[in-house]
Each structure stands twice: as C-alpha cells, then as structure tokens.
Amino acid sequence: MGPWGRGARLLITGALVSLTVLGTVRGADDDFPFGPLRMYATAHRPDAPVDDTWPWARDERGREILLDQAAMGIRRAEIEGQLPSFVRQPTRLRLLADAYEARNHGAPRIESVEIRTRRILMHQGKPTGRVHVVVRARWTR
C-alpha cells in the first residue's frame, strides 16, 4: 500500500474515532452508531431486579398461549416499546389477539390478552429464585 492509501486509512480511522468519541460524550440513542445505544452502554446494579415482560392470551377453551413472535408475528421488543400505551389503553391488546388469529387460522378464538411482567429478584448478579408476576394490562373480549 502506498502513502496515499495509508493516509486515507489514517484519515478515515481518525474521523470514525472522533465521531464515536463525540457521539459518546454528546450523542443520544438516535445517533447510533456514533452515539450511545443505552441498552448496551449502561449496566444495572448486580442486585437490581430484572424484568421479563411477555403478552399471554387465553383462548375460548381456557388454554393459555404465550404470544411470542412465532405465534403472532410481532417481536417482543415492539410489545415492550408500546407497553405504556397498552397500560393506558388496554383495548389495544385486541390487536395482539387479531394478529394471533390472523397467523393461526382455525385456532380457537382468543378471549383475553394480558401483558405480564415477571420481576426476577437478583443478588450479586444471580437470580435468587424469588419472582413476582404483575399483570400490567388486560383486555377481555
């Protein structure tokens, strides 16, 4: 590689490092990859509880169904991102029932949907075995 190639690489590397440092100091999540993505840029205390949030449904036969991506085609992150909206307007949970029914033709009809959060208690970064389940939002047909 000639001097021009080395110079170009040095210039590009310097620009990327500068953007990363500037983004880390002054950036926000929307600036990713040159700003922090908080999910990966911060750490929780080892004794802080860990929340595990999932939507669940009950069909007309009384069977409980985990509404994961395979069941309804909606990613868990999308559900968690909309959690405040579901809490304010539980009737919106019907959209999850509709998504499940559209993806699972012939399956028994969904009668209710809940979003549950399992709060896993931790000690020194390890689960204690104690878990609290809280229903965050509920919709019934």
C-alpha positions in Angstrom: 0.0 0.0 0.0 1.3 3.4 -0.9 1.5 6.6 1.1 -1.9 7.8 -0.3 -3.6 4.6 0.8 -2.1 4.8 4.3 -3.0 8.4 4.6 -6.6 7.7 3.5 -6.9 4.9 6.0 -5.5 7.1 8.8 -7.9 9.9 7.9 -10.9 7.6 7.9 -9.9 5.9 11.1 -9.4 9.3 12.8 -12.8 10.5 11.6 -14.6 7.4 12.9 -12.8 7.6 16.2 -13.6 11.3 16.5 -17.3 10.7 15.7 -17.5 7.8 18.2 -16.0 9.9 21.0 -18.1 13.0 20.2 -21.2 10.8 20.0 -20.4 9.1 23.3 -20.0 12.5 25.1 -22.8 14.5 23.4 -24.9 12.0 21.5 -28.2 10.3 22.2 -29.6 6.9 21.3 -31.0 8.3 18.0 -27.4 9.0 16.9 -26.4 5.3 16.9 -23.8 4.0 15.8 -22.0 7.3 16.6 -23.9 7.9 19.8 -24.7 5.5 22.6 -27.3 2.8 22.4 -28.2 2.8 26.1 -29.2 -0.8 26.1 -25.6 -1.7 25.5 -23.9 1.3 27.0 -25.1 1.1 30.6 -25.1 -1.6 33.3 -27.5 -2.3 36.1 -26.6 -2.9 39.7 -25.9 -6.6 40.4 -28.8 -6.6 43.0 -31.3 -4.7 40.7 -34.3 -6.8 39.7 -34.6 -8.0 36.1 -38.0 -7.5 34.4 -39.2 -10.1 31.8 -42.3 -8.9 30.0 -44.5 -11.0 27.7 -48.0 -11.0 26.4 -50.2 -14.0 27.1 -53.6 -15.0 25.8 -56.4 -17.3 26.9 -58.4 -18.9 24.1 -62.1 -20.0 24.3 -61.0 -23.4 25.5 -59.3 -21.9 28.5 -55.8 -22.7 27.2 -53.0 -20.2 27.9 -50.9 -19.2 24.9 -47.6 -17.3 25.0 -47.8 -14.6 22.3 -44.3 -14.7 21.1 -43.1 -13.7 17.6 -43.8 -17.2 16.2 -47.4 -17.1 17.5 -48.3 -13.7 16.2 -45.5 -12.2 14.1 -44.8 -9.3 16.4 -41.4 -9.0 18.1 -41.2 -8.8 21.9 -39.3 -5.5 21.7 -42.2 -3.9 19.8 -44.6 -5.0 22.7 -42.2 -3.7 25.3 -41.8 -0.4 23.4 -45.6 0.0 23.3 -46.1 -1.1 27.0 -47.1 2.4 28.3 -49.7 2.7 25.5 -51.1 -0.8 26.3 -51.3 0.2 30.0 -53.1 3.4 29.2 -55.4 1.8 26.7 -55.8 -1.9 27.4 -58.3 -2.2 24.5 -55.3 -2.0 22.2 -54.4 -5.6 23.3 -57.1 -6.7 20.9 -54.6 -6.0 18.2 -52.4 -8.8 19.6 -55.4 -11.2 19.6 -56.1 -10.2 16.0 -52.5 -10.8 15.0 -52.5 -14.2 16.6 -55.8 -15.2 14.9 -54.7 -14.0 11.5 -51.5 -16.1 11.8 -53.2 -19.2 13.2 -56.2 -19.9 11.0 -58.6 -22.4 12.6 -57.2 -21.9 16.1 -59.7 -21.4 18.9 -60.7 -17.8 19.3 -58.8 -15.6 21.7 -60.9 -14.4 24.7 -58.4 -12.4 26.6 -54.9 -11.0 26.4 -52.6 -9.9 29.3 -49.2 -8.4 29.4 -47.3 -9.8 32.4 -44.0 -8.8 33.8 -42.0 -11.3 35.8 -39.7 -9.4 38.2 -36.8 -11.7 38.9 -35.0 -10.7 42.1 -31.2 -10.8 42.0 -28.4 -11.0 44.5 -24.8 -10.3 43.4 -25.8 -10.8 39.7 -27.5 -14.1 40.2 -31.3 -14.9 40.4 -32.4 -15.6 44.0 -35.3 -17.8 42.9 -37.9 -15.2 44.0 -40.1 -14.0 41.2 -43.0 -11.6 41.3 -45.5 -11.6 38.5 -47.5 -8.4 37.8 -50.3 -8.1 35.2 -49.5 -4.7 33.5 -52.5 -4.6 31.2 -55.6 -6.8 30.5 -58.2 -7.0 27.7 -61.2 -9.3 27.6 -63.4 -9.8 24.6 
